[in-house]
Amino acid sequence: MNKMLKMLNKNRRSHSFSVPFFFFLLLFWSGGGLFFLHAGQDWAIVDRPWSWLFPRDHGSHPEFQTEWWYFTGNLYGTKEEPFGFQWTLFRQGVFGSSPLKISRWALRDVYFAHFALSDIQRKKFYVYEKADRGALGLAGATVGDMGGWIRGWELKSKKSTESGSQEKFHISAQEEAVGIDLELEAQKPPVLHGENGLSRKADQEGCASYYYSFSRLKTQGLIRVSNKTWRILGTSWFDHEFTTHSLGKNEVGWDWFAIQLDTDEELMLYCLRTREGGFDPNSGGTWIGKKAIRHLTLRDFKITPTAFWKSPHTAALYPAGWKVQLGDPEMEIEINPKMADQELVLNQLGFLAYWEGAVSVKGKKENNPIHGEGYVELTGYAAPLQDYLGYSFTHAGPSFLK
């Protein structure tokens, strides 16, 4: 671990740490009677259709244990300088029933966030993480509309008085080495994945999430690297999921693809990997065409790795190129990382590592050439996801609190 920490301090990437997260959790746990009273850990599970309503469902759903708001995108400076970014806020419930607050220190949820910037031209990758309590105004997420924050990083909904205007959002994160300040405007309505937004992850009861995306967000704003700032334009993708039991008992991680084509169409695929090395039958995706949106099952597509990359930081072997074949519409595309090293190595929740990066796309759709770009996420390659997160999504709370 000392070797790992030394590597994280190299100039190539930078990390931001708040006051040690586990210290606070242990403090609250050992002195729980001073901060909250609690009647039980009763979490809602994903087992029935959800009655969707926006903008309400952009906001937090505290009755579920786990939730995240996830932005990724490909951006370009005025001279076509390429960048990729990820901005994510996670909420993890500690207590299912709202505690009777006898102090503003009362703890119900904990929050953590990841921010990464890929400077493609210079082959530099910057990673930051934050974690804090959902108390004292240090971190939180709004209920009823899009909004969240954690120690200076912020997500906000932008209100518009224009009739028929698209939904707009703002995200920001400023650190010593890099920063972003972005305005995002939805070009399409929210897309519900799975069965009207119920995305099954495994055959066990409740192993599912409520899941939707904005598959195309026009993005503009500022990117800063050290003392240089770029005004940028580009396209982003947004995911929002809330759940209580996510991964199945035999699943170790997933491969996730969010692809935006130059035909104004999008493709999302997720492959849930099992301990035996195959894909769980609940893997699937969504085709977002010009005229129709179609739910995809594992039988509808084929993904073949075409290259691999071994991380110099964790020794994990990641796929680093893919061929994707789709039957309806008839399509074959090649996906390749825009740079090899886009691995996030994080330490706030114990050792956690995953690859998340900007990719380019080319191929054919119904015999016509197509191009595009997007983001790919690869989890569970450095170690099974449930093992190194420090808690299991399939249990009723963080294991370090038990």
Salt bridges, closest charged atoms under 4 A:
ASP47 OD1 - ARG48 NE 3.01
ASP57 OD2 - ARG56 NH2 2.93
ASP57 OD1 - HIS61 NE2 2.74
GLU67 OE2 - HIS61 ND1 2.81
GLU67 OE1 - ARG91 NH2 3.09
GLU67 OE2 - HIS240 NE2 2.74
ASP109 OD1 - ARG91 NH1 3.12
ASP109 OD1 - ARG108 NH1 3.13
ASP119 OD1 - ARG122 NH1 3.14
ASP132 OD1 - ARG133 NE 3.57
ASP132 OD2 - ARG151 NE 2.13
ASP145 OD2 - LYS159 NZ 2.17
GLU167 OE1 - HIS58 NE2 2.75
GLU175 OE2 - LYS130 NZ 3.42
ASP181 OD1 - HIS170 NE2 3.03
GLU183 OE2 - LYS158 NZ 3.93
GLU195 OE2 - ARG200 NE 3.10
GLU241 OE1 - LYS201 NZ 3.39
ASP255 OD1 - ARG273 NH1 2.77
ASP262 OD2 - HIS371 ND1 3.90
ASP264 OD1 - ARG216 NE 3.23
GLU265 OE1 - LYS365 NZ 3.49
GLU266 OE1 - LYS188 NZ 2.86
GLU266 OE2 - ARG216 NE 2.56
ASP328 OD2 - ARG294 NE 3.77
ASP341 OD2 - ARG12 NH2 2.62
ASP341 OD1 - ARG13 NH2 3.07
ASP341 OD2 - HIS313 NE2 2.69
GLU366 OE1 - LYS365 NZ 3.88
GLU373 OE1 - LYS338 NZ 2.68
